[in-house]
Amino acid sequence: GCDKAFRARNALAYHVKALHESGETFACAEPGCAFVTRRQEALAAHKTGHERRDVAKEWRARAKHEVAAAVRSAKSALSERATELASAEKELARERREHAREKKLLEKLRASLDALRRRVAAGAEARKEAKGGKKNASNSGDGGDDNEVDAGASPPRGAGGK
């Protein structure tokens, strides 16, 4: 026999009967498995272990496949979102450039308007002075008041504002 040692006498007897006495043996049919026993219920329990491992292996493979599919889907969605974001960023940059051009144009127009207002105000002042000079010449010659304001005249458009 073998040199296996047991503490209990019945364990040794079971071992000898199960493995070393002649009789029918049952071998595991799983490829690569060398399990052999003389008890059919031991082989059935052993096969249950193989089945559990096979089920667990199949479940892990399925879970791995499902996770991989979810990752592919998430990557695809992320790629689409990244494309949308890049497009939106390009559109935003274009709109900012257009806004800057419009702002420059508006500043030029405001400067032009301010210049025109100054010209109009200067023209009105010149007309007032010319009008005041004619009155002074027709008056008694007192020279007139340089700060005299025409009560009927309205202030130039935009004066005092932006």
C-alpha positions as CSV (number, residue, x, y, z in Angstrom):
1,G,0.0,0.0,0.0
2,C,1.0,3.5,0.7
3,D,2.7,5.1,3.7
4,K,-0.1,7.4,4.5
5,A,-0.7,7.8,8.3
6,F,-4.1,8.4,10.0
7,R,-4.9,9.1,13.7
8,A,-8.2,7.3,13.7
9,R,-8.3,3.6,12.9
10,N,-11.5,3.9,10.9
11,A,-9.9,6.5,8.7
12,L,-7.1,4.1,7.8
13,A,-9.6,1.3,7.1
14,Y,-11.7,3.6,4.9
15,H,-8.6,4.7,3.0
16,V,-7.4,1.1,2.4
17,K,-10.9,0.0,1.3
18,A,-11.5,3.0,-0.9
19,L,-8.2,3.1,-2.6
20,H,-6.2,-0.1,-2.2
21,E,-8.6,-3.0,-2.3
22,S,-9.5,-4.5,-5.6
23,G,-12.8,-3.7,-7.1
24,E,-14.5,-1.4,-9.5
25,T,-13.0,2.1,-9.8
26,F,-14.6,5.2,-11.1
27,A,-12.5,7.8,-13.0
28,C,-13.4,11.4,-13.8
29,A,-14.1,11.9,-17.5
30,E,-13.1,15.6,-17.5
31,P,-10.1,16.1,-19.8
32,G,-6.9,16.7,-17.8
33,C,-8.4,15.4,-14.5
34,A,-6.8,12.3,-12.9
35,F,-9.4,11.7,-10.2
36,V,-10.2,8.1,-9.5
37,T,-12.3,6.6,-6.7
38,R,-14.1,3.3,-5.8
39,R,-17.2,5.1,-4.6
40,Q,-19.7,6.4,-7.1
41,E,-21.0,9.1,-4.7
42,A,-17.5,10.5,-4.4
43,L,-17.2,10.7,-8.2
44,A,-20.7,12.4,-8.3
45,A,-19.5,15.0,-5.7
46,H,-16.3,15.5,-7.7
47,K,-18.2,16.1,-10.9
48,T,-20.4,18.6,-9.0
49,G,-17.2,20.6,-8.3
50,H,-16.3,20.6,-12.0
51,E,-19.8,21.8,-12.9
52,R,-19.6,24.6,-10.3
53,R,-16.2,25.7,-11.8
54,D,-17.6,25.5,-15.3
55,V,-20.7,27.6,-14.4
56,A,-18.4,30.1,-12.6
57,K,-16.1,30.2,-15.6
58,E,-19.0,30.7,-18.0
59,W,-20.5,33.4,-15.8
60,R,-17.1,35.2,-15.7
61,A,-16.8,35.0,-19.4
62,R,-20.3,36.4,-20.0
63,A,-19.7,39.1,-17.4
64,K,-16.4,40.0,-19.1
65,H,-18.2,40.1,-22.5
66,E,-21.0,42.3,-21.1
67,V,-18.5,44.7,-19.4
68,A,-16.5,44.9,-22.7
69,A,-19.7,45.7,-24.6
70,A,-20.6,48.4,-22.0
71,V,-17.0,49.8,-22.3
72,R,-17.3,49.9,-26.1
73,S,-20.6,51.6,-25.9
74,A,-19.4,54.2,-23.4
75,K,-16.3,54.9,-25.5
76,S,-18.5,55.3,-28.6
77,A,-20.8,57.7,-26.7
78,L,-17.7,59.6,-25.3
79,S,-16.3,59.9,-28.8
80,E,-19.6,61.3,-30.1
81,R,-19.7,63.8,-27.3
82,A,-16.1,64.8,-27.9
83,T,-16.9,65.4,-31.5
84,E,-19.9,67.5,-30.6
85,L,-17.8,69.4,-28.1
86,A,-15.1,70.1,-30.6
87,S,-17.7,71.3,-33.1
88,A,-19.3,73.6,-30.4
89,E,-15.9,75.0,-29.5
90,K,-15.2,75.8,-33.1
91,E,-18.5,77.5,-33.4
92,L,-17.9,79.4,-30.2
93,A,-14.5,80.6,-31.5
94,R,-16.1,81.7,-34.8
95,E,-18.8,83.6,-32.9
96,R,-16.2,85.2,-30.7
97,R,-14.2,86.4,-33.7
98,E,-17.4,87.7,-35.3
99,H,-18.3,89.5,-32.0
100,A,-14.8,91.1,-31.9
101,R,-15.2,92.3,-35.5
102,E,-18.6,93.7,-34.7
103,K,-17.3,95.4,-31.6
104,K,-14.5,97.1,-33.5
105,L,-17.0,98.3,-36.1
106,L,-19.3,99.6,-33.3
107,E,-16.3,101.4,-31.7
108,K,-15.5,103.0,-35.1
109,L,-19.1,104.0,-35.6
110,R,-19.2,105.6,-32.1
111,A,-16.0,107.5,-32.7
112,S,-17.5,108.7,-36.0
113,L,-20.7,109.7,-34.3
114,D,-18.8,111.6,-31.6
115,A,-16.8,113.4,-34.3
116,L,-20.0,114.3,-36.1
117,R,-21.5,115.6,-32.9
118,R,-18.5,117.7,-32.2
119,R,-18.7,119.1,-35.8
120,V,-22.4,119.9,-35.4
121,A,-21.8,121.5,-32.0
122,A,-18.9,123.6,-33.4
123,G,-21.1,124.6,-36.4
124,A,-23.9,125.6,-34.1
125,E,-21.5,127.5,-31.9
126,A,-20.1,129.3,-35.0
127,R,-23.6,130.1,-36.2
128,K,-24.4,131.4,-32.7
129,E,-21.3,133.6,-32.6
130,A,-22.1,134.8,-36.1
131,K,-25.6,135.6,-35.2
132,G,-24.5,137.3,-31.9
133,G,-22.0,139.4,-33.9
134,K,-24.7,140.7,-36.2
135,K,-26.9,141.6,-33.2
136,N,-24.0,143.4,-31.5
137,A,-23.3,145.4,-34.6
138,S,-26.9,146.5,-34.8
139,N,-27.1,147.3,-31.0
140,S,-25.9,150.4,-29.3
141,G,-22.3,149.1,-29.4
142,D,-22.0,147.9,-25.9
143,G,-19.9,144.9,-27.1
144,G,-22.4,142.3,-25.9
145,D,-21.9,139.6,-23.4
146,D,-19.7,136.7,-24.6
147,N,-21.6,134.3,-22.3
148,E,-25.0,135.2,-23.6
149,V,-27.2,132.2,-24.3
150,D,-30.0,132.2,-26.9
151,A,-33.1,131.3,-24.9
152,G,-34.8,129.8,-27.9
153,A,-31.9,127.6,-28.9
154,S,-31.8,124.0,-28.0
155,P,-28.6,122.3,-27.0
156,P,-26.9,120.3,-29.7
157,R,-28.0,116.7,-30.1
158,G,-26.2,114.3,-27.8
159,A,-24.5,117.0,-25.8
160,G,-23.9,115.9,-22.2
161,G,-24.4,112.2,-23.1
162,K,-22.3,109.5,-24.6
